[in-house]
């Protein structure tokens, strides 16, 4: 089912956020020292659960790269995934807020929180548990809503709802990747459907034979002023080697007919698996020797000569490690961690330069309550990467 929102008034107006006072986290640059979360976090930053995997307990080779900024902490939002776009020469940053059912908009150069849109519901412009988010062509924003079991598209920069889709097939969607395709956009969505819970409340992964619909693909396009979406297929490997037991993040490289998907199932072995863009497992895994905590967000720095680097997060609860792999060979080239950034879910890499980030910027969610930014120049210098032609 596809719903075109172009003819439906925007359900919710933009929400202006009043500023209060706060103290920035020790060691973290504050994006806006006059703003504060509406309530305290469930636990202190240095307080961990017994089963948390901590970088401080593991000898993972990495360099330290200081954050360019960390946005103001808003624990009530439960920040999950970032994305960005350019608006009138100004970079804008957006992040999904799972607990408040909103999209939070920041200044992409400073991290200052500007506004939020959304609100709880299933109407146009409303959200339920927004998770993965992606922007494309500075024209459209796509967001996955787990509890509405759909993907919703918004116009940029106005952030007006355009169309929603996926309700007829998606069961528990989380992540997405978008690319230009056939005059519109192809959207690949991960679907973490399970077979209920066991006595301890843990998800039961379906049998291998039923993992063939772990990903759904859609074609989205505008015709005669109206946006339409249609499902064009499903895929998922059902072999022990290639199946994805716990899916979320995925990212593609069309030039190399490659799709990397994160296997988050730790007992199986958390890592990235390589598929082609038709959804076939290529028999190769990435990062099996590097991942320790859990594979999460994936991004790609693409250089004009065909080179580049995959950047993927290893979700330690205290400080996330970001592993870099060669774009074409998929070999590990190094890892870095921020000074404070931890528990990262989604990531986003915007390679375009501006006055603040001339060589691009890498964004990563932080402790479910903020977004951290890393200047690509700092990453490249710390890992001694060659220049990346744009």
PLY file of the C-alpha trace (Angstrom):
ply
format ascii 1.0
element vertex 390
property float x
property float y
property float z
element edge 389
property int vertex1
property int vertex2
end_header
0.00 0.00 0.00
1.23 3.49 -0.90
-0.17 6.70 0.54
0.54 9.97 -1.30
0.70 12.82 1.20
1.08 15.66 -1.31
-2.63 16.37 -1.18
-2.89 15.96 2.61
-2.15 18.94 4.92
0.83 18.57 7.18
-0.51 17.01 10.36
1.91 18.59 12.77
3.60 21.96 12.74
7.28 22.39 13.43
8.03 22.27 17.13
10.16 25.12 18.45
12.39 24.12 21.31
13.02 26.51 24.17
16.53 26.76 25.55
17.45 26.04 29.18
20.74 25.71 31.03
23.02 22.71 31.32
26.61 21.70 31.81
28.36 19.85 28.98
29.68 16.35 29.59
33.27 16.43 30.78
35.63 16.23 27.84
32.94 16.69 25.20
32.59 19.89 23.17
29.17 21.43 23.79
27.21 22.43 20.71
24.80 24.64 22.65
25.56 25.24 26.29
22.19 26.96 26.79
20.07 23.92 26.06
19.29 20.89 28.23
17.37 17.62 28.08
13.86 17.60 29.58
14.70 14.78 32.00
17.68 12.89 33.34
19.01 9.84 31.55
18.11 6.39 32.86
21.71 5.94 33.98
24.81 8.02 34.39
27.37 8.15 31.53
29.88 6.14 33.55
27.31 3.65 34.86
27.02 0.43 32.85
24.95 -2.72 32.89
26.60 -6.03 33.73
26.38 -7.29 30.14
27.65 -4.10 28.45
30.76 -4.60 26.32
33.27 -1.89 27.19
36.24 -0.78 25.16
38.20 -0.25 28.34
38.06 -4.02 28.92
39.34 -4.98 25.47
42.61 -4.44 23.67
41.32 -3.14 20.33
44.00 -1.32 18.29
42.80 2.17 17.40
43.76 5.83 17.30
41.85 8.58 19.06
40.19 11.34 17.04
38.66 14.26 18.90
35.07 15.18 18.13
34.47 18.41 16.25
31.35 18.77 18.37
28.76 16.76 20.27
25.21 18.06 20.16
23.34 18.89 23.33
22.31 15.82 25.34
18.58 14.98 25.20
18.15 11.55 26.81
14.36 11.63 26.53
14.64 11.57 22.73
16.60 8.30 22.43
18.59 9.51 19.42
19.33 6.72 16.94
20.49 7.66 13.42
21.74 10.83 11.67
21.70 12.14 8.10
22.39 15.51 6.46
21.56 17.76 3.54
22.63 21.13 2.13
20.14 23.99 2.30
21.12 27.28 0.71
24.80 26.50 1.15
24.30 25.51 4.80
24.72 21.93 6.00
21.78 20.66 8.04
21.89 17.63 10.32
18.89 15.50 11.27
18.55 12.59 13.68
15.75 10.20 14.55
14.36 10.39 18.09
12.85 6.98 18.81
11.25 7.73 22.18
9.61 11.06 21.27
8.66 10.04 17.71
10.40 13.01 16.10
13.04 14.08 13.65
15.44 16.48 15.36
17.15 19.10 13.18
20.54 20.62 14.03
22.97 23.01 12.41
25.38 20.64 10.66
28.39 22.90 11.23
27.92 23.66 14.93
25.52 21.02 16.23
23.10 23.62 17.58
19.62 22.16 17.92
17.19 24.09 15.74
13.80 22.39 15.76
11.95 19.07 15.65
9.11 17.74 13.56
6.77 14.80 13.92
4.92 13.55 16.95
3.25 10.27 17.76
0.75 8.87 15.28
0.29 7.15 11.96
-0.89 10.11 9.91
1.14 12.10 7.39
4.08 13.74 9.12
3.57 11.70 12.27
5.94 8.96 13.41
6.11 5.87 15.57
9.57 4.71 16.66
11.58 6.30 13.81
14.87 4.50 13.32
16.95 4.51 10.13
17.09 7.75 8.13
18.68 8.77 4.83
18.67 11.82 2.58
19.35 11.96 -1.14
19.96 14.72 -3.68
19.18 17.35 -1.01
15.63 16.66 -2.17
14.09 13.81 -0.18
14.45 12.39 3.33
13.40 8.78 3.97
12.78 7.49 7.50
11.95 3.99 8.68
9.21 3.75 11.32
9.46 0.48 13.19
6.11 0.65 14.97
4.16 1.98 11.98
5.84 -0.74 9.90
6.50 1.68 7.06
8.91 4.08 5.42
7.89 7.72 5.12
9.38 10.24 2.72
9.64 13.97 3.42
10.54 16.82 1.07
13.71 18.79 1.61
14.23 21.38 2.88
10.59 21.90 3.91
10.25 18.51 5.63
6.71 18.09 4.38
5.39 14.50 4.06
5.34 13.15 0.52
4.45 9.46 0.64
4.53 6.41 2.91
4.97 2.80 1.87
5.74 -0.70 3.07
2.79 -1.18 5.43
1.60 -4.26 3.56
4.86 -6.19 3.85
7.18 -4.85 6.54
6.96 -6.45 9.96
9.74 -4.90 12.07
11.76 -2.55 9.85
14.91 -0.82 11.09
17.50 0.31 8.54
17.58 1.50 4.93
19.79 2.48 2.03
18.68 4.70 -0.86
20.14 5.19 -4.34
19.04 6.88 -7.61
17.38 4.30 -9.85
15.30 4.36 -13.04
14.43 8.04 -12.80
13.48 7.76 -9.13
14.93 6.12 -6.05
15.42 2.54 -4.97
14.98 2.04 -1.22
16.27 -1.13 0.45
14.84 -1.77 3.93
15.98 -4.29 6.56
13.22 -6.21 8.35
14.07 -7.78 11.72
10.98 -9.96 12.07
11.31 -12.58 14.79
9.46 -15.67 16.06
8.37 -14.12 19.33
10.32 -14.23 22.59
11.70 -16.96 24.82
11.11 -17.33 28.57
13.85 -14.79 29.29
12.26 -12.22 26.98
14.89 -12.60 24.25
13.92 -12.54 20.59
13.72 -15.90 18.85
15.43 -15.80 15.43
13.37 -17.61 12.77
14.76 -20.77 11.12
17.22 -20.16 8.28
14.62 -21.06 5.64
12.45 -18.15 6.76
15.18 -15.49 6.55
14.63 -15.03 2.80
12.74 -11.76 3.34
15.22 -9.98 5.59
15.31 -7.11 3.07
12.60 -5.50 0.93
13.16 -3.21 -2.01
10.95 -0.41 -3.27
10.94 1.90 -6.26
9.89 5.46 -5.35
9.30 8.16 -7.92
7.46 11.39 -8.64
5.13 11.55 -11.61
2.95 14.51 -12.52
3.51 16.06 -9.11
2.51 12.96 -7.15
4.84 10.55 -5.35
4.31 6.82 -5.69
6.09 3.74 -4.32
5.87 0.08 -5.21
7.53 -3.00 -3.81
9.85 -4.65 -6.31
11.10 -7.67 -4.39
12.55 -9.24 -1.27
15.81 -11.03 -0.57
17.80 -12.71 2.17
20.30 -15.54 2.21
19.14 -18.75 3.89
22.48 -20.53 4.30
24.26 -20.74 7.64
27.17 -18.73 6.23
25.28 -15.92 4.55
22.02 -15.45 6.47
21.41 -12.34 8.55
19.93 -13.33 11.89
19.67 -9.83 13.38
19.59 -7.11 10.71
19.58 -3.34 10.88
22.24 -1.33 9.03
23.05 -1.67 5.34
24.85 0.46 2.77
25.61 0.01 -0.90
28.28 0.87 -3.43
26.66 0.86 -6.87
29.97 1.33 -8.69
31.16 -2.02 -7.32
27.78 -3.80 -7.29
28.20 -4.23 -3.55
25.90 -4.13 -0.54
27.33 -4.46 2.96
24.90 -5.54 5.67
25.57 -5.73 9.40
25.03 -9.01 11.20
24.28 -7.95 14.76
23.86 -11.46 16.14
26.81 -11.83 18.52
26.55 -15.62 19.08
26.74 -16.18 15.31
29.62 -13.74 14.98
28.93 -10.03 14.52
30.46 -8.63 11.32
29.54 -7.26 7.89
28.42 -9.58 5.10
28.94 -8.78 1.44
25.97 -9.08 -0.91
25.60 -7.85 -4.47
22.89 -5.34 -5.34
20.63 -8.15 -6.52
20.65 -9.49 -2.97
22.95 -12.48 -3.41
25.48 -13.33 -0.72
28.98 -13.26 -2.22
30.53 -15.63 0.29
32.70 -12.98 1.93
32.49 -11.41 5.37
34.14 -8.18 6.45
35.59 -7.36 9.86
35.43 -10.80 11.43
38.85 -10.13 12.93
38.01 -6.60 14.08
34.51 -6.58 15.55
34.27 -7.25 19.27
31.08 -5.58 20.54
28.42 -5.37 17.82
28.33 -4.28 14.17
26.08 -1.27 13.76
26.14 1.77 11.42
27.84 1.71 8.00
28.96 4.59 5.76
31.16 4.99 2.68
33.69 7.66 1.71
33.78 7.60 -2.09
36.69 9.18 -3.97
36.58 10.30 -7.59
39.21 7.78 -8.70
37.14 4.85 -7.41
39.03 4.46 -4.15
37.66 5.18 -0.71
36.86 3.66 2.66
33.98 1.98 4.40
33.48 3.32 7.92
31.56 1.02 10.28
30.82 1.20 13.99
31.62 -1.38 16.65
29.15 -0.56 19.42
31.07 -0.54 22.68
28.96 0.98 25.44
31.63 3.39 26.66
33.45 4.43 23.48
32.55 3.23 20.00
35.33 2.01 17.72
34.96 2.89 14.03
36.64 0.42 11.69
37.78 1.50 8.22
37.96 -0.96 5.31
39.31 -0.37 1.82
36.44 0.43 -0.56
37.35 -2.11 -3.22
39.45 -4.76 -1.47
37.48 -4.68 1.80
40.70 -5.05 3.78
41.02 -3.42 7.18
43.07 -0.20 7.06
42.68 1.08 10.60
40.30 2.00 13.41
39.57 5.08 15.48
37.51 6.08 18.49
36.39 9.48 19.65
37.26 10.96 23.00
33.72 10.50 24.32
31.45 9.05 21.61
29.91 5.76 22.69
27.06 3.30 22.12
26.74 4.36 18.49
23.79 3.13 16.45
23.50 4.99 13.15
26.22 6.89 11.28
26.31 9.19 8.26
29.17 10.46 6.10
28.75 13.65 4.06
31.81 13.98 1.82
30.97 17.44 0.53
33.14 20.26 1.75
32.11 23.55 3.34
33.81 26.24 5.39
33.58 24.20 8.62
34.40 20.78 7.14
36.34 21.33 3.89
36.93 17.59 3.32
33.61 16.36 4.65
32.17 15.25 7.99
31.30 11.97 9.69
28.33 11.94 12.08
27.65 9.25 14.70
24.94 8.86 17.31
26.20 9.08 20.88
24.83 7.30 23.98
21.26 7.40 22.58
21.11 11.09 23.48
23.19 13.14 21.03
25.09 13.20 17.74
28.87 13.53 17.48
30.66 15.04 14.48
34.16 14.19 13.26
36.09 16.30 10.75
37.25 13.98 7.96
40.60 15.79 7.92
41.16 14.67 11.51
40.23 11.06 10.70
42.48 10.99 7.63
45.41 12.54 9.48
45.15 10.17 12.44
45.01 7.07 10.20
47.46 8.48 7.63
44.99 8.05 4.76
45.85 9.39 1.31
43.98 12.37 -0.10
40.50 11.59 -1.43
39.78 13.35 -4.73
36.21 14.62 -4.96
0 1
1 2
2 3
3 4
4 5
5 6
6 7
7 8
8 9
9 10
10 11
11 12
12 13
13 14
14 15
15 16
16 17
17 18
18 19
19 20
20 21
21 22
22 23
23 24
24 25
25 26
26 27
27 28
28 29
29 30
30 31
31 32
32 33
33 34
34 35
35 36
36 37
37 38
38 39
39 40
40 41
41 42
42 43
43 44
44 45
45 46
46 47
47 48
48 49
49 50
50 51
51 52
52 53
53 54
54 55
55 56
56 57
57 58
58 59
59 60
60 61
61 62
62 63
63 64
64 65
65 66
66 67
67 68
68 69
69 70
70 71
71 72
72 73
73 74
74 75
75 76
76 77
77 78
78 79
79 80
80 81
81 82
82 83
83 84
84 85
85 86
86 87
87 88
88 89
89 90
90 91
91 92
92 93
93 94
94 95
95 96
96 97
97 98
98 99
99 100
100 101
101 102
102 103
103 104
104 105
105 106
106 107
107 108
108 109
109 110
110 111
111 112
112 113
113 114
114 115
115 116
116 117
117 118
118 119
119 120
120 121
121 122
122 123
123 124
124 125
125 126
126 127
127 128
128 129
129 130
130 131
131 132
132 133
133 134
134 135
135 136
136 137
137 138
138 139
139 140
140 141
141 142
142 143
143 144
144 145
145 146
146 147
147 148
148 149
149 150
150 151
151 152
152 153
153 154
154 155
155 156
156 157
157 158
158 159
159 160
160 161
161 162
162 163
163 164
164 165
165 166
166 167
167 168
168 169
169 170
170 171
171 172
172 173
173 174
174 175
175 176
176 177
177 178
178 179
179 180
180 181
181 182
182 183
183 184
184 185
185 186
186 187
187 188
188 189
189 190
190 191
191 192
192 193
193 194
194 195
195 196
196 197
197 198
198 199
199 200
200 201
201 202
202 203
203 204
204 205
205 206
206 207
207 208
208 209
209 210
210 211
211 212
212 213
213 214
214 215
215 216
216 217
217 218
218 219
219 220
220 221
221 222
222 223
223 224
224 225
225 226
226 227
227 228
228 229
229 230
230 231
231 232
232 233
233 234
234 235
235 236
236 237
237 238
238 239
239 240
240 241
241 242
242 243
243 244
244 245
245 246
246 247
247 248
248 249
249 250
250 251
251 252
252 253
253 254
254 255
255 256
256 257
257 258
258 259
259 260
260 261
261 262
262 263
263 264
264 265
265 266
266 267
267 268
268 269
269 270
270 271
271 272
272 273
273 274
274 275
275 276
276 277
277 278
278 279
279 280
280 281
281 282
282 283
283 284
284 285
285 286
286 287
287 288
288 289
289 290
290 291
291 292
292 293
293 294
294 295
295 296
296 297
297 298
298 299
299 300
300 301
301 302
302 303
303 304
304 305
305 306
306 307
307 308
308 309
309 310
310 311
311 312
312 313
313 314
314 315
315 316
316 317
317 318
318 319
319 320
320 321
321 322
322 323
323 324
324 325
325 326
326 327
327 328
328 329
329 330
330 331
331 332
332 333
333 334
334 335
335 336
336 337
337 338
338 339
339 340
340 341
341 342
342 343
343 344
344 345
345 346
346 347
347 348
348 349
349 350
350 351
351 352
352 353
353 354
354 355
355 356
356 357
357 358
358 359
359 360
360 361
361 362
362 363
363 364
364 365
365 366
366 367
367 368
368 369
369 370
370 371
371 372
372 373
373 374
374 375
375 376
376 377
377 378
378 379
379 380
380 381
381 382
382 383
383 384
384 385
385 386
386 387
387 388
388 389
